Amino acid sequence: QVQLVESGGGLVQPGGSLRLSCSASRFTFSISFMSWYRQAPGQERELVASITIAGTTNYAGSVKGRFTISRDNAKNTVYLQMNSLKPEDTAVYYCNAKGTSESWGQGTQVTVSS
């Protein structure tokens, strides 16, 4: 499994913003479909957003219009810009890379609370 390094999680108030980052190896990033998933306690892990190598994006209905996934090929990094955060967005967020093999980040906690 290829290591993915995540950062950017934390505590934010409702309506606030966070940007998550996930870095992969150059090779893995160049061939991989990148995604962000999230999982709340007792819940199934769900796909939040994904981006293809070509830059085509897809979002869960619950985050459309609020979250933006992007990738920086020069930095081998995928981002999740999260705006207008809601308490329902509270979860552990995981980066995923899927190409010839699949890799996961360690997860980063996002807590949205007053």
C-alpha positions as CSV (number, residue, x, y, z in Angstrom):
1,Q,0.0,0.0,0.0
2,V,1.2,3.5,-0.9
3,Q,1.3,6.0,2.0
4,L,-1.0,9.0,1.8
5,V,-0.3,11.9,4.1
6,E,-3.3,14.0,5.3
7,S,-3.6,17.2,7.1
8,G,-6.0,20.1,7.8
9,G,-8.6,18.6,10.1
10,G,-9.7,20.3,13.2
11,L,-12.5,22.0,15.1
12,V,-14.6,24.6,13.3
13,Q,-17.8,26.4,14.1
14,P,-20.9,26.0,11.9
15,G,-20.6,28.1,8.7
16,G,-16.9,28.0,8.9
17,S,-14.4,26.5,6.5
18,L,-11.5,24.0,6.5
19,R,-9.2,22.7,3.8
20,L,-8.0,19.2,3.9
21,S,-4.8,18.1,2.1
22,C,-3.7,14.7,1.0
23,S,-0.3,14.0,-0.6
24,A,0.7,10.8,-2.4
25,S,3.8,9.7,-4.2
26,R,4.3,11.2,-7.6
27,F,3.7,7.9,-9.4
28,T,0.6,7.0,-7.4
29,F,-0.9,10.4,-7.8
30,S,-0.3,10.5,-11.5
31,I,-2.2,7.3,-12.2
32,S,-4.8,7.4,-9.5
33,F,-8.4,8.4,-9.2
34,M,-8.5,10.5,-5.9
35,S,-11.3,10.7,-3.5
36,W,-12.3,11.9,-0.1
37,Y,-14.5,9.7,2.2
38,R,-15.8,10.3,5.6
39,Q,-17.1,8.2,8.4
40,A,-18.9,9.1,11.6
41,P,-19.1,6.8,14.6
42,G,-21.5,3.9,14.0
43,Q,-21.9,4.9,10.3
44,E,-20.7,3.5,7.1
45,R,-17.9,5.2,5.3
46,E,-19.3,7.3,2.6
47,L,-17.8,8.9,-0.5
48,V,-17.8,12.7,-0.3
49,A,-16.0,13.8,-3.4
50,S,-13.8,12.4,-6.1
51,I,-11.6,13.7,-8.9
52,T,-10.2,11.9,-12.0
53,I,-6.8,12.3,-13.4
54,A,-8.3,14.5,-16.0
55,G,-10.0,16.7,-13.3
56,T,-13.6,15.6,-13.6
57,T,-15.2,15.9,-10.2
58,N,-18.1,14.2,-8.4
59,Y,-19.8,15.1,-5.1
60,A,-22.2,13.5,-2.7
61,G,-25.5,15.4,-2.7
62,S,-25.1,16.5,0.9
63,V,-22.0,18.5,0.1
64,K,-22.7,19.8,-3.4
65,G,-22.3,23.6,-3.5
66,R,-20.3,23.6,-0.3
67,F,-17.2,21.4,-0.9
68,T,-14.7,21.5,-3.7
69,I,-12.2,18.8,-4.5
70,S,-9.1,19.7,-6.5
71,R,-5.7,18.3,-7.3
72,D,-2.4,19.9,-7.8
73,N,-0.3,17.6,-10.0
74,A,2.9,19.5,-9.4
75,K,2.5,18.9,-5.6
76,N,1.0,15.4,-5.9
77,T,-1.7,16.6,-3.6
78,V,-5.5,16.5,-3.5
79,Y,-7.5,19.0,-1.6
80,L,-11.0,19.2,-0.1
81,Q,-12.1,22.8,0.4
82,M,-15.0,22.7,2.8
83,N,-17.2,25.8,3.2
84,S,-20.4,26.4,5.0
85,L,-19.7,23.6,7.3
86,K,-22.6,22.0,9.2
87,P,-22.6,19.8,12.4
88,E,-23.6,17.0,10.1
89,D,-20.3,17.2,8.4
90,T,-18.5,16.0,11.6
91,A,-16.6,12.8,10.8
92,V,-13.2,11.4,10.2
93,Y,-12.2,12.2,6.7
94,Y,-10.1,9.8,4.7
95,C,-8.1,10.3,1.5
96,N,-8.2,7.5,-1.0
97,A,-6.2,6.8,-4.1
98,K,-7.3,4.1,-6.6
99,G,-5.3,3.1,-9.6
100,T,-3.7,-0.2,-10.2
101,S,-3.9,-0.6,-6.4
102,E,-5.8,1.2,-3.6
103,S,-4.4,3.3,-0.8
104,W,-5.9,5.1,2.2
105,G,-4.8,7.9,4.4
106,Q,-4.8,7.7,8.1
107,G,-7.9,9.8,8.5
108,T,-8.3,13.3,9.9
109,Q,-11.0,14.4,12.3
110,V,-13.3,17.2,11.3
111,T,-15.6,18.5,14.1
112,V,-18.2,21.2,13.4
113,S,-19.6,22.6,16.6
114,S,-20.5,25.8,18.3
